Amino acid sequence: MTNPGNVAPAVSEIPPELQFSSTPLPEYAEREPLFSIDGKVYSMPKKIPAGVALRALEEVAARGEIAGAAVLFKEVVGPDAYEALRDCKGIDEDGFAAILRIVQDKAMGQLDKLKGE
């Protein structure tokens, strides 16, 4: 494919499987329970958009693993769950680590799928 004068290629030149929409896919709306506090259940998406994991990886590269984990966690669980967990006095390190591991495993597992691993 030649591109004289650096003219932007037409959309028709891009294979259909590489053409995307900014509208969220329906499967990202499906949620599953992650943890509960005082009987209130907080959830996470069953499928995490690849962009969320990529933003977390960017943060890891820029500011380190803890910053990347924080970005990932906040984006996946949302502000209500994040604040509830942050303010919960009845969770210990093991409980928090288990929740964080679930979120990280799901997000990174989806990245591995994308890479074909």
N, CA, C and O atoms as a Tinker XYZ file with bonds, in Angstrom:
   468  protein
     1  N      0.851000   -1.165000    0.000000    73     2
     2  CA     0.000000    0.000000    0.000000    64     1     3
     3  C      0.896000    1.227000    0.000000    63     2     4     5
     4  O      1.724000    1.397000    0.895000    81     3
     5  N      0.736000    2.063000   -0.978000    73     3     6
     6  CA     1.533000    3.287000   -1.061000    64     5     7
     7  C      0.728000    4.440000   -0.490000    63     6     8     9
     8  O     -0.502000    4.417000   -0.476000    81     7
     9  N      1.438000    5.430000   -0.029000    73     7    10
    10  CA     0.784000    6.581000    0.569000    64     9    11
    11  C      1.539000    7.837000    0.149000    63    10    12    13
    12  O      2.314000    8.388000    0.931000    81    11
    13  N      1.316000    8.291000   -1.082000    73    11    14
    14  CA     2.035000    9.473000   -1.548000    64    13    15
    15  C      1.635000   10.715000   -0.765000    63    14    16    17
    16  O      0.452000   10.964000   -0.530000    81    15
    17  N      2.631000   11.484000   -0.368000    73    15    18
    18  CA     2.365000   12.749000    0.313000    64    17    19
    19  C      1.808000   12.607000    1.715000    63    18    20    21
    20  O      1.238000   13.559000    2.247000    81    19
    21  N      1.959000   11.438000    2.330000    73    19    22
    22  CA     1.472000   11.195000    3.693000    64    21    23
    23  C     -0.009000   11.510000    3.860000    63    22    24    25
    24  O     -0.412000   12.080000    4.874000    81    23
    25  N     -0.814000   11.146000    2.879000    73    23    26
    26  CA    -2.258000   11.319000    2.955000    64    25    27
    27  C     -2.814000   10.235000    3.875000    63    26    28    29
    28  O     -2.423000    9.071000    3.783000    81    27
    29  N     -3.719000   10.621000    4.752000    73    27    30
    30  CA    -4.317000    9.646000    5.664000    64    29    31
    31  C     -5.073000    8.596000    4.861000    63    30    32    33
    32  O     -5.823000    8.934000    3.945000    81    31
    33  N     -4.878000    7.312000    5.201000    73    31    34
    34  CA    -5.588000    6.269000    4.467000    64    33    35
    35  C     -7.093000    6.340000    4.739000    63    34    36    37
    36  O     -7.524000    6.816000    5.790000    81    35
    37  N     -7.858000    5.873000    3.808000    73    35    38
    38  CA    -9.310000    5.820000    3.971000    64    37    39
    39  C     -9.660000    4.685000    4.921000    63    38    40    41
    40  O     -8.939000    3.690000    4.994000    81    39
    41  N    -10.759000    4.827000    5.648000    73    39    42
    42  CA   -11.213000    3.777000    6.553000    64    41    43
    43  C    -11.379000    2.461000    5.802000    63    42    44    45
    44  O    -11.132000    1.391000    6.357000    81    43
    45  N    -11.793000    2.538000    4.549000    73    43    46
    46  CA   -12.007000    1.313000    3.772000    64    45    47
    47  C    -10.715000    0.518000    3.573000    63    46    48    49
    48  O    -10.767000   -0.663000    3.230000    81    47
    49  N     -9.565000    1.145000    3.781000    73    47    50
    50  CA    -8.285000    0.450000    3.654000    64    49    51
    51  C     -7.915000   -0.324000    4.915000    63    50    52    53
    52  O     -6.976000   -1.119000    4.904000    81    51
    53  N     -8.638000   -0.098000    5.985000    73    51    54
    54  CA    -8.363000   -0.771000    7.259000    64    53    55
    55  C     -9.258000   -2.003000    7.344000    63    54    56    57
    56  O    -10.465000   -1.894000    7.127000    81    55
    57  N     -8.694000   -3.179000    7.656000    73    55    58
    58  CA    -9.516000   -4.392000    7.761000    64    57    59
    59  C    -10.637000   -4.210000    8.791000    63    58    60    61
    60  O    -10.423000   -3.580000    9.827000    81    59
    61  N    -11.812000   -4.746000    8.522000    73    59    62
    62  CA   -12.955000   -4.575000    9.443000    64    61    63
    63  C    -12.657000   -4.991000   10.876000    63    62    64    65
    64  O    -13.151000   -4.363000   11.812000    81    63
    65  N    -11.851000   -6.050000   11.069000    73    63    66
    66  CA   -11.556000   -6.508000   12.435000    64    65    67
    67  C    -10.663000   -5.527000   13.199000    63    66    68    69
    68  O    -10.443000   -5.694000   14.398000    81    67
    69  N    -10.150000   -4.508000   12.508000    73    67    70
    70  CA    -9.323000   -3.491000   13.160000    64    69    71
    71  C    -10.013000   -2.125000   13.196000    63    70    72    73
    72  O     -9.374000   -1.110000   13.473000    81    71
    73  N    -11.306000   -2.105000   12.919000    73    71    74
    74  CA   -12.102000   -0.885000   13.017000    64    73    75
    75  C    -12.965000   -0.982000   14.274000    63    74    76    77
    76  O    -13.706000   -1.948000   14.450000    81    75
    77  N    -12.868000    0.007000   15.134000    73    75    78
    78  CA   -13.530000   -0.050000   16.434000    64    77    79
    79  C    -14.439000    1.157000   16.639000    63    78    80    81
    80  O    -14.397000    2.125000   15.879000    81    79
    81  N    -15.251000    1.079000   17.672000    73    79    82
    82  CA   -16.134000    2.164000   18.068000    64    81    83
    83  C    -15.776000    2.563000   19.494000    63    82    84    85
    84  O    -15.313000    1.725000   20.268000    81    83
    85  N    -15.979000    3.815000   19.849000    73    83    86
    86  CA   -15.727000    4.254000   21.224000    64    85    87
    87  C    -16.894000    3.898000   22.150000    63    86    88    89
    88  O    -16.799000    4.082000   23.363000    81    87
    89  N    -17.985000    3.393000   21.589000    73    87    90
    90  CA   -19.126000    2.955000   22.396000    64    89    91
    91  C    -18.750000    1.674000   23.133000    63    90    92    93
    92  O    -18.294000    0.720000   22.502000    81    91
    93  N    -18.932000    1.628000   24.457000    73    91    94
    94  CA   -18.566000    0.423000   25.212000    64    93    95
    95  C    -19.315000   -0.811000   24.707000    63    94    96    97
    96  O    -20.493000   -0.744000   24.358000    81    95
    97  N    -18.612000   -1.918000   24.680000    73    95    98
    98  CA   -19.222000   -3.181000   24.279000    64    97    99
    99  C    -20.181000   -3.651000   25.370000    63    98   100   101
   100  O    -19.926000   -3.414000   26.551000    81    99
   101  N    -21.278000   -4.311000   25.001000    73    99   102
   102  CA   -22.265000   -4.743000   25.996000    64   101   103
   103  C    -21.681000   -5.645000   27.080000    63   102   104   105
   104  O    -22.110000   -5.583000   28.232000    81   103
   105  N    -20.695000   -6.494000   26.720000    73   103   106
   106  CA   -20.161000   -7.423000   27.727000    64   105   107
   107  C    -19.426000   -6.703000   28.861000    63   106   108   109
   108  O    -19.199000   -7.300000   29.913000    81   107
   109  N    -19.047000   -5.430000   28.670000    73   107   110
   110  CA   -18.397000   -4.694000   29.741000    64   109   111
   111  C    -19.399000   -4.233000   30.794000    63   110   112   113
   112  O    -19.001000   -3.834000   31.888000    81   111
   113  N    -20.678000   -4.282000   30.483000    73   111   114
   114  CA   -21.713000   -3.874000   31.436000    64   113   115
   115  C    -22.044000   -4.986000   32.425000    63   114   116   117
   116  O    -22.550000   -4.712000   33.513000    81   115
   117  N    -21.763000   -6.244000   32.059000    73   115   118
   118  CA   -22.042000   -7.370000   32.960000    64   117   119
   119  C    -21.083000   -7.326000   34.138000    63   118   120   121
   120  O    -19.880000   -7.118000   33.974000    81   119
   121  N    -21.643000   -7.529000   35.341000    73   119   122
   122  CA   -20.819000   -7.441000   36.547000    64   121   123
   123  C    -20.943000   -8.705000   37.377000    63   122   124   125
   124  O    -21.899000   -9.470000   37.246000    81   123
   125  N    -19.950000   -8.906000   38.237000    73   123   126
   126  CA   -19.957000  -10.037000   39.157000    64   125   127
   127  C    -19.547000   -9.540000   40.536000    63   126   128   129
   128  O    -18.792000   -8.574000   40.643000    81   127
   129  N    -20.038000  -10.192000   41.602000    73   127   130
   130  CA   -19.706000   -9.732000   42.951000    64   129   131
   131  C    -18.202000   -9.861000   43.219000    63   130   132   133
   132  O    -17.557000  -10.812000   42.778000    81   131
   133  N    -17.669000   -8.895000   43.941000    73   131   134
   134  CA   -16.242000   -8.912000   44.289000    64   133   135
   135  C    -16.045000   -9.005000   45.796000    63   134   136   137
   136  O    -15.259000   -9.827000   46.268000    81   135
   137  N    -16.755000   -8.167000   46.560000    73   135   138
   138  CA   -16.665000   -8.201000   48.017000    64   137   139
   139  C    -17.925000   -7.560000   48.581000    63   138   140   141
   140  O    -18.705000   -6.945000   47.854000    81   139
   141  N    -18.108000   -7.713000   49.882000    73   139   142
   142  CA   -19.232000   -7.044000   50.544000    64   141   143
   143  C    -18.744000   -6.413000   51.841000    63   142   144   145
   144  O    -17.794000   -6.880000   52.469000    81   143
   145  N    -19.420000   -5.344000   52.216000    73   143   146
   146  CA   -19.166000   -4.675000   53.492000    64   145   147
   147  C    -20.520000   -4.463000   54.141000    63   146   148   149
   148  O    -21.396000   -3.811000   53.573000    81   147
   149  N    -20.688000   -5.011000   55.327000    73   147   150
   150  CA   -21.945000   -4.904000   56.066000    64   149   151
   151  C    -23.143000   -5.325000   55.222000    63   150   152   153
   152  O    -24.209000   -4.715000   55.294000    81   151
   153  N    -22.961000   -6.365000   54.428000    73   151   154
   154  CA   -24.045000   -6.904000   53.621000    64   153   155
   155  C    -24.252000   -6.235000   52.275000    63   154   156   157
   156  O    -25.027000   -6.735000   51.460000    81   155
   157  N    -23.588000   -5.128000   52.019000    73   155   158
   158  CA   -23.701000   -4.460000   50.722000    64   157   159
   159  C    -22.657000   -5.058000   49.784000    63   158   160   161
   160  O    -21.466000   -5.084000   50.095000    81   159
   161  N    -23.120000   -5.532000   48.642000    73   159   162
   162  CA   -22.238000   -6.185000   47.683000    64   161   163
   163  C    -21.680000   -5.164000   46.704000    63   162   164   165
   164  O    -22.412000   -4.336000   46.164000    81   163
   165  N    -20.378000   -5.236000   46.486000    73   163   166
   166  CA   -19.684000   -4.408000   45.498000    64   165   167
   167  C    -19.188000   -5.338000   44.397000    63   166   168   169
   168  O    -18.746000   -6.457000   44.656000    81   167
   169  N    -19.273000   -4.848000   43.169000    73   167   170
   170  CA   -18.992000   -5.723000   42.038000    64   169   171
   171  C    -17.915000   -5.153000   41.131000    63   170   172   173
   172  O    -17.448000   -4.027000   41.299000    81   171
   173  N    -17.542000   -5.982000   40.159000    73   171   174
   174  CA   -16.585000   -5.579000   39.143000    64   173   175
   175  C    -17.073000   -6.120000   37.806000    63   174   176   177
   176  O    -17.870000   -7.058000   37.778000    81   175
   177  N    -16.615000   -5.555000   36.712000    73   175   178
   178  CA   -17.034000   -6.078000   35.409000    64   177   179
   179  C    -16.568000   -7.522000   35.216000    63   178   180   181
   180  O    -15.477000   -7.895000   35.649000    81   179
   181  N    -17.404000   -8.328000   34.563000    73   179   182
   182  CA   -16.984000   -9.689000   34.235000    64   181   183
   183  C    -15.853000   -9.673000   33.229000    63   182   184   185
   184  O    -15.002000  -10.563000   33.221000    81   183
   185  N    -15.849000   -8.653000   32.379000    73   183   186
   186  CA   -14.791000   -8.486000   31.394000    64   185   187
   187  C    -14.295000   -7.050000   31.498000    63   186   188   189
   188  O    -15.084000   -6.106000   31.458000    81   187
   189  N    -13.001000   -6.897000   31.632000    73   187   190
   190  CA   -12.413000   -5.574000   31.803000    64   189   191
   191  C    -11.915000   -5.068000   30.456000    63   190   192   193
   192  O    -11.178000   -5.775000   29.768000    81   191
   193  N    -12.306000   -3.849000   30.066000    73   191   194
   194  CA   -11.807000   -3.311000   28.801000    64   193   195
   195  C    -10.283000   -3.276000   28.784000    63   194   196   197
   196  O     -9.652000   -2.941000   29.786000    81   195
   197  N     -9.702000   -3.620000   27.655000    73   195   198
   198  CA    -8.244000   -3.653000   27.527000    64   197   199
   199  C     -7.619000   -2.313000   27.867000    63   198   200   201
   200  O     -6.516000   -2.264000   28.412000    81   199
   201  N     -8.308000   -1.228000   27.553000    73   199   202
   202  CA    -7.772000    0.099000   27.832000    64   201   203
   203  C     -7.513000    0.341000   29.310000    63   202   204   205
   204  O     -6.592000    1.077000   29.665000    81   203
   205  N     -8.313000   -0.269000   30.171000    73   203   206
   206  CA    -8.123000   -0.106000   31.613000    64   205   207
   207  C     -6.789000   -0.736000   32.023000    63   206   208   209
   208  O     -6.008000   -0.126000   32.753000    81   207
   209  N     -6.538000   -1.941000   31.557000    73   207   210
   210  CA    -5.272000   -2.600000   31.881000    64   209   211
   211  C     -4.097000   -1.843000   31.271000    63   210   212   213
   212  O     -3.033000   -1.746000   31.883000    81   211
   213  N     -4.284000   -1.313000   30.085000    73   211   214
   214  CA    -3.203000   -0.552000   29.456000    64   213   215
   215  C     -2.886000    0.723000   30.234000    63   214   216   217
   216  O     -1.720000    1.094000   30.371000    81   215
   217  N     -3.938000    1.403000   30.752000    73   215   218
   218  CA    -3.693000    2.597000   31.570000    64   217   219
   219  C     -2.912000    2.232000   32.833000    63   218   220   221
   220  O     -2.025000    2.970000   33.262000    81   219
   221  N     -3.254000    1.086000   33.419000    73   219   222
   222  CA    -2.534000    0.647000   34.614000    64   221   223
   223  C     -1.071000    0.349000   34.285000    63   222   224   225
   224  O     -0.179000    0.698000   35.059000    81   223
   225  N     -0.821000   -0.286000   33.153000    73   223   226
   226  CA     0.557000   -0.570000   32.751000    64   225   227
   227  C      1.335000    0.713000   32.502000    63   226   228   229
   228  O      2.516000    0.796000   32.839000    81   227
   229  N      0.689000    1.708000   31.919000    73   227   230
   230  CA     1.345000    3.009000   31.722000    64   229   231
   231  C      1.743000    3.609000   33.072000    63   230   232   233
   232  O      2.831000    4.164000   33.224000    81   231
   233  N      0.847000    3.486000   34.039000    73   231   234
   234  CA     1.124000    4.031000   35.378000    64   233   235
   235  C      2.271000    3.265000   36.046000    63   234   236   237
   236  O      3.107000    3.863000   36.724000    81   235
   237  N      2.309000    1.955000   35.856000    73   235   238
   238  CA     3.425000    1.160000   36.393000    64   237   239
   239  C      4.736000    1.664000   35.811000    63   238   240   241
   240  O      5.710000    1.855000   36.539000    81   239
   241  N      4.764000    1.880000   34.503000    73   239   242
   242  CA     5.987000    2.347000   33.851000    64   241   243
   243  C      6.388000    3.740000   34.342000    63   242   244   245
   244  O      7.575000    4.026000   34.500000    81   243
   245  N      5.416000    4.592000   34.578000    73   243   246
   246  CA     5.706000    5.976000   34.959000    64   245   247
   247  C      5.998000    6.139000   36.457000    63   246   248   249
   248  O      6.905000    6.875000   36.845000    81   247
   249  N      5.213000    5.440000   37.295000    73   247   250
   250  CA     5.311000    5.711000   38.734000    64   249   251
   251  C      5.467000    4.487000   39.611000    63   250   252   253
   252  O      5.588000    4.621000   40.829000    81   251
   253  N      5.469000    3.308000   39.037000    73   251   254
   254  CA     5.703000    2.108000   39.838000    64   253   255
   255  C      4.481000    1.226000   39.991000    63   254   256   257
   256  O      3.361000    1.589000   39.633000    81   255
   257  N      4.748000    0.049000   40.541000    73   255   258
   258  CA     3.728000   -1.000000   40.635000    64   257   259
   259  C      2.550000   -0.617000   41.532000    63   258   260   261
   260  O      1.402000   -0.917000   41.203000    81   259
   261  N      2.816000    0.029000   42.639000    73   259   262
   262  CA     1.726000    0.400000   43.552000    64   261   263
   263  C      0.798000    1.413000   42.891000    63   262   264   265
   264  O     -0.422000    1.303000   43.010000    81   263
   265  N      1.358000    2.388000   42.203000    73   263   266
   266  CA     0.533000    3.384000   41.507000    64   265   267
   267  C     -0.296000    2.712000   40.411000    63   266   268   269
   268  O     -1.467000    3.043000   40.224000    81   267
   269  N      0.306000    1.778000   39.696000    73   267   270
   270  CA    -0.430000    1.055000   38.652000    64   269   271
   271  C     -1.569000    0.241000   39.221000    63   270   272   273
   272  O     -2.660000    0.204000   38.653000    81   271
   273  N     -1.319000   -0.414000   40.345000    73   271   274
   274  CA    -2.369000   -1.211000   40.997000    64   273   275
   275  C     -3.512000   -0.316000   41.463000    63   274   276   277
   276  O     -4.679000   -0.698000   41.372000    81   275
   277  N     -3.179000    0.879000   41.965000    73   275   278
   278  CA    -4.220000    1.810000   42.424000    64   277   279
   279  C     -5.097000    2.271000   41.262000    63   278   280   281
   280  O     -6.321000    2.319000   41.383000    81   279
   281  N     -4.470000    2.608000   40.142000    73   279   282
   282  CA    -5.232000    3.032000   38.957000    64   281   283
   283  C     -6.140000    1.905000   38.491000    63   282   284   285
   284  O     -7.323000    2.121000   38.228000    81   283
   285  N     -5.591000    0.718000   38.391000    73   283   286
   286  CA    -6.369000   -0.439000   37.944000    64   285   287
   287  C     -7.556000   -0.670000   38.870000    63   286   288   289
   288  O     -8.687000   -0.828000   38.412000    81   287
   289  N     -7.298000   -0.690000   40.154000    73   287   290
   290  CA    -8.346000   -0.976000   41.117000    64   289   291
   291  C     -9.454000    0.065000   41.066000    63   290   292   293
   292  O    -10.634000   -0.287000   41.035000    81   291
   293  N     -9.087000    1.349000   41.058000    73   291   294
   294  CA   -10.091000    2.417000   41.021000    64   293   295
   295  C    -10.949000    2.338000   39.765000    63   294   296   297
   296  O    -12.165000    2.511000   39.832000    81   295
   297  N    -10.329000    2.080000   38.632000    73   295   298
   298  CA   -11.090000    2.023000   37.377000    64   297   299
   299  C    -11.993000    0.805000   37.312000    63   298   300   301
   300  O    -13.097000    0.884000   36.773000    81   299
   301  N    -11.545000   -0.313000   37.847000    73   299   302
   302  CA   -12.333000   -1.541000   37.753000    64   301   303
   303  C    -13.512000   -1.531000   38.714000    63   302   304   305
   304  O    -14.638000   -1.824000   38.309000    81   303
   305  N    -13.276000   -1.203000   39.970000    73   303   306
   306  CA   -14.373000   -1.296000   40.945000    64   305   307
   307  C    -15.246000   -0.051000   40.981000    63   306   308   309
   308  O    -16.396000   -0.118000   41.417000    81   307
   309  N    -14.719000    1.083000   40.530000    73   307   310
   310  CA   -15.498000    2.311000   40.544000    64   309   311
   311  C    -15.346000    3.054000   41.857000    63   310   312   313
   312  O    -14.854000    2.503000   42.842000    81   311
   313  N    -15.777000    4.327000   41.865000    73   311   314
   314  CA   -15.538000    5.178000   43.037000    64   313   315
   315  C    -16.276000    4.739000   44.303000    63   314   316   317
   316  O    -15.729000    4.857000   45.400000    81   315
   317  N    -17.502000    4.238000   44.175000    73   315   318
   318  CA   -18.247000    3.837000   45.380000    64   317   319
   319  C    -17.569000    2.681000   46.103000    63   318   320   321
   320  O    -17.372000    2.732000   47.317000    81   319
   321  N    -17.213000    1.643000   45.360000    73   319   322
   322  CA   -16.554000    0.483000   45.971000    64   321   323
   323  C    -15.176000    0.863000   46.497000    63   322   324   325
   324  O    -14.768000    0.417000   47.569000    81   323
   325  N    -14.470000    1.682000   45.744000    73   323   326
   326  CA   -13.133000    2.102000   46.174000    64   325   327
   327  C    -13.216000    2.844000   47.512000    63   326   328   329
   328  O    -12.469000    2.542000   48.444000    81   327
   329  N    -14.122000    3.808000   47.596000    73   327   330
   330  CA   -14.259000    4.585000   48.827000    64   329   331
   331  C    -14.735000    3.722000   49.986000    63   330   332   333
   332  O    -14.258000    3.879000   51.110000    81   331
   333  N    -15.669000    2.814000   49.726000    73   331   334
   334  CA   -16.165000    1.937000   50.785000    64   333   335
   335  C    -15.033000    1.074000   51.335000    63   334   336   337
   336  O    -14.901000    0.914000   52.548000    81   335
   337  N    -14.228000    0.525000   50.450000    73   335   338
   338  CA   -13.118000   -0.322000   50.882000    64   337   339
   339  C    -12.045000    0.501000   51.593000    63   338   340   341
   340  O    -11.491000    0.075000   52.607000    81   339
   341  N    -11.762000    1.676000   51.053000    73   339   342
   342  CA   -10.755000    2.565000   51.658000    64   341   343
   343  C    -11.148000    2.948000   53.083000    63   342   344   345
   344  O    -10.295000    3.034000   53.967000    81   343
   345  N    -12.440000    3.176000   53.300000    73   343   346
   346  CA   -12.910000    3.644000   54.597000    64   345   347
   347  C    -13.302000    2.518000   55.549000    63   346   348   349
   348  O    -13.659000    2.777000   56.698000    81   347
   349  N    -13.240000    1.274000   55.084000    73   347   350
   350  CA   -13.637000    0.130000   55.911000    64   349   351
   351  C    -12.571000   -0.167000   56.960000    63   350   352   353
   352  O    -11.402000   -0.368000   56.630000    81   351
   353  N    -12.979000   -0.192000   58.209000    73   351   354
   354  CA   -12.037000   -0.471000   59.310000    64   353   355
   355  C    -11.965000   -1.959000   59.629000    63   354   356   357
   356  O    -11.132000   -2.381000   60.431000    81   355
   357  N    -12.836000   -2.760000   59.005000    73   355   358
   358  CA   -12.905000   -4.177000   59.343000    64   357   359
   359  C    -12.240000   -5.096000   58.335000    63   358   360   361
   360  O    -12.553000   -6.286000   58.297000    81   359
   361  N    -11.335000   -4.582000   57.520000    73   359   362
   362  CA   -10.636000   -5.437000   56.569000    64   361   363
   363  C     -9.145000   -5.431000   56.906000    63   362   364   365
   364  O     -8.562000   -4.389000   57.206000    81   363
   365  N     -8.551000   -6.613000   56.849000    73   363   366
   366  CA    -7.125000   -6.713000   57.139000    64   365   367
   367  C     -6.322000   -6.790000   55.840000    63   366   368   369
   368  O     -6.883000   -6.772000   54.745000    81   367
   369  N     -5.014000   -6.875000   55.982000    73   367   370
   370  CA    -4.133000   -6.919000   54.809000    64   369   371
   371  C     -4.438000   -8.101000   53.903000    63   370   372   373
   372  O     -4.432000   -7.966000   52.679000    81   371
   373  N     -4.704000   -9.259000   54.497000    73   371   374
   374  CA    -4.974000  -10.451000   53.688000    64   373   375
   375  C     -6.242000  -10.295000   52.866000    63   374   376   377
   376  O     -6.285000  -10.682000   51.698000    81   375
   377  N     -7.275000   -9.728000   53.480000    73   375   378
   378  CA    -8.527000   -9.514000   52.761000    64   377   379
   379  C     -8.351000   -8.532000   51.614000    63   378   380   381
   380  O     -8.836000   -8.765000   50.507000    81   379
   381  N     -7.659000   -7.439000   51.881000    73   379   382
   382  CA    -7.421000   -6.456000   50.825000    64   381   383
   383  C     -6.558000   -7.056000   49.718000    63   382   384   385
   384  O     -6.828000   -6.843000   48.536000    81   383
   385  N     -5.528000   -7.800000   50.094000    73   383   386
   386  CA    -4.644000   -8.420000   49.098000    64   385   387
   387  C     -5.424000   -9.394000   48.215000    63   386   388   389
   388  O     -5.177000   -9.477000   47.012000    81   387
   389  N     -6.360000  -10.126000   48.808000    73   387   390
   390  CA    -7.165000  -11.084000   48.030000    64   389   391
   391  C     -8.025000  -10.354000   47.001000    63   390   392   393
   392  O     -8.126000  -10.787000   45.853000    81   391
   393  N     -8.641000   -9.251000   47.408000    73   391   394
   394  CA    -9.473000   -8.469000   46.481000    64   393   395
   395  C     -8.618000   -7.886000   45.364000    63   394   396   397
   396  O     -8.983000   -7.966000   44.191000    81   395
   397  N     -7.500000   -7.309000   45.720000    73   395   398
   398  CA    -6.607000   -6.716000   44.728000    64   397   399
   399  C     -6.093000   -7.767000   43.748000    63   398   400   401
   400  O     -5.993000   -7.504000   42.549000    81   399
   401  N     -5.767000   -8.952000   44.252000    73   399   402
   402  CA    -5.275000  -10.041000   43.398000    64   401   403
   403  C     -6.335000  -10.471000   42.380000    63   402   404   405
   404  O     -6.010000  -10.739000   41.224000    81   403
   405  N     -7.587000  -10.536000   42.800000    73   403   406
   406  CA    -8.668000  -10.904000   41.887000    64   405   407
   407  C     -8.757000   -9.893000   40.743000    63   406   408   409
   408  O     -8.848000  -10.274000   39.576000    81   407
   409  N     -8.730000   -8.609000   41.083000    73   407   410
   410  CA    -8.821000   -7.556000   40.062000    64   409   411
   411  C     -7.617000   -7.614000   39.123000    63   410   412   413
   412  O     -7.775000   -7.573000   37.903000    81   411
   413  N     -6.418000   -7.709000   39.692000    73   411   414
   414  CA    -5.206000   -7.750000   38.874000    64   413   415
   415  C     -5.187000   -8.985000   37.974000    63   414   416   417
   416  O     -4.858000   -8.888000   36.792000    81   415
   417  N     -5.539000  -10.141000   38.531000    73   415   418
   418  CA    -5.516000  -11.383000   37.743000    64   417   419
   419  C     -6.476000  -11.309000   36.563000    63   418   420   421
   420  O     -6.147000  -11.746000   35.460000    81   419
   421  N     -7.654000  -10.760000   36.797000    73   419   422
   422  CA    -8.626000  -10.659000   35.715000    64   421   423
   423  C     -8.136000   -9.699000   34.632000    63   422   424   425
   424  O     -8.208000  -10.012000   33.443000    81   423
   425  N     -7.647000   -8.549000   35.036000    73   423   426
   426  CA    -7.182000   -7.556000   34.058000    64   425   427
   427  C     -5.969000   -8.065000   33.286000    63   426   428   429
   428  O     -5.922000   -7.958000   32.060000    81   427
   429  N     -5.007000   -8.606000   33.987000    73   427   430
   430  CA    -3.800000   -9.071000   33.305000    64   429   431
   431  C     -4.082000  -10.346000   32.513000    63   430   432   433
   432  O     -3.455000  -10.583000   31.481000    81   431
   433  N     -5.009000  -11.158000   32.981000    73   431   434
   434  CA    -5.405000  -12.344000   32.226000    64   433   435
   435  C     -6.000000  -11.970000   30.880000    63   434   436   437
   436  O     -5.767000  -12.645000   29.878000    81   435
   437  N     -6.763000  -10.897000   30.865000    73   435   438
   438  CA    -7.329000  -10.433000   29.595000    64   437   439
   439  C     -6.242000   -9.897000   28.683000    63   438   440   441
   440  O     -6.321000  -10.073000   27.467000    81   439
   441  N     -5.230000   -9.246000   29.239000    73   439   442
   442  CA    -4.111000   -8.801000   28.415000    64   441   443
   443  C     -3.366000   -9.997000   27.830000    63   442   444   445
   444  O     -2.958000   -9.975000   26.669000    81   443
   445  N     -3.194000  -11.040000   28.641000    73   443   446
   446  CA    -2.525000  -12.260000   28.150000    64   445   447
   447  C     -3.317000  -12.876000   27.000000    63   446   448   449
   448  O     -2.731000  -13.342000   26.023000    81   447
   449  N     -4.649000  -12.881000   27.110000    73   447   450
   450  CA    -5.483000  -13.398000   26.028000    64   449   451
   451  C     -5.266000  -12.590000   24.754000    63   450   452   453
   452  O     -5.185000  -13.137000   23.654000    81   451
   453  N     -5.175000  -11.280000   24.932000    73   451   454
   454  CA    -4.950000  -10.418000   23.775000    64   453   455
   455  C     -3.621000  -10.715000   23.102000    63   454   456   457
   456  O     -3.496000  -10.631000   21.881000    81   455
   457  N     -2.623000  -11.066000   23.919000    73   455   458
   458  CA    -1.300000  -11.372000   23.390000    64   457   459
   459  C     -1.226000  -12.807000   22.853000    63   458   460   461
   460  O     -0.235000  -13.190000   22.230000    81   459
   461  N     -2.276000  -13.595000   23.098000    73   459   462
   462  CA    -2.319000  -14.965000   22.622000    64   461   463
   463  C     -1.621000  -15.951000   23.543000    63   462   464   465
   464  O     -1.224000  -17.031000   23.106000    81   463
   465  N     -1.468000  -15.600000   24.793000    73   463   466
   466  CA    -0.796000  -16.499000   25.758000    64   465   467
   467  C     -1.800000  -17.378000   26.469000    63   466   468
   468  O     -1.420000  -18.192000   27.311000    81   467
